[in-house]
Amino acid sequence: MHSLPNIPLASAPAVELKGISRHFGSHTVLQNISIAIPRGQLFGLLGPSGSGKTTLIKLMTGIDRADEGTVAMLGEPMPQLKMLQAFGYMAQADALYAELTGKQNLAFFGAMFGLKGTILQARIQRVAKLVDLTDHLNKQTSAYSGGMKRRLSLAVALLHEPQLLVLDEPTVGIDPVLRQSIWKELSALSKQGVTIIVTTHVMDEAEKCDRLGLIRGGKLIAVDTPKGIMEQSGSTTIEEAFIAFGQAGGEEA
């Protein structure tokens, strides 16, 4: 096993945001968001395109900086270079090398995580099997379909077996059968103690999360279990609840 950075292992949340705001010029993308995500939880951020989900993910991972407020990951203030190996990250845009094969991409990113030799090869086979890419590992990534590239990006995020996974719309472009299989694996990883933060705009995916944060117009309008969110809004589906909370938020604004 490669060594992870020296980070506090006690009771600090996996991710904690306090009073986060982010502006681009005169446009406010995120407004005064505070949330603590406990370790071992499968936490979903549900919201439409343009709601601020991706910006929030970038602040959590240290890719971007907040204009106001603080971000901590595993008890450490972010951003910090040493924390890059502490989590697995899957962006909306696939950051892959088109001229390399799938296996070469995995080997490259594995080496960046400090993996080598038989451990690296075993991990490559494991994650390739998980995302159903075993038969395509020797193909050049430029020949992959959009869905295959998404699956390879997820494999990269899982490669170093991180205790925190941050996944931005991980199942976009993936067929329903494989999407179901991936969510089954995410649920299993969560039960093993891995913290998973996932953004989605798909309602049935949101219902699979332990807790949900509903985000709309850069504001966190509700945080609870899927059942709790439906009960609070008097709704029978997550979609109805999201609409109800969004209307209430609009009236308050």
Summary of the structure (lengths in Angstrom):
residues: 253
radius of gyration: 18.3
end to end distance: 50.4
largest distance: 58.4
contacts: 800
relative contact order: 0.16
helix: 40%
strand: 25%
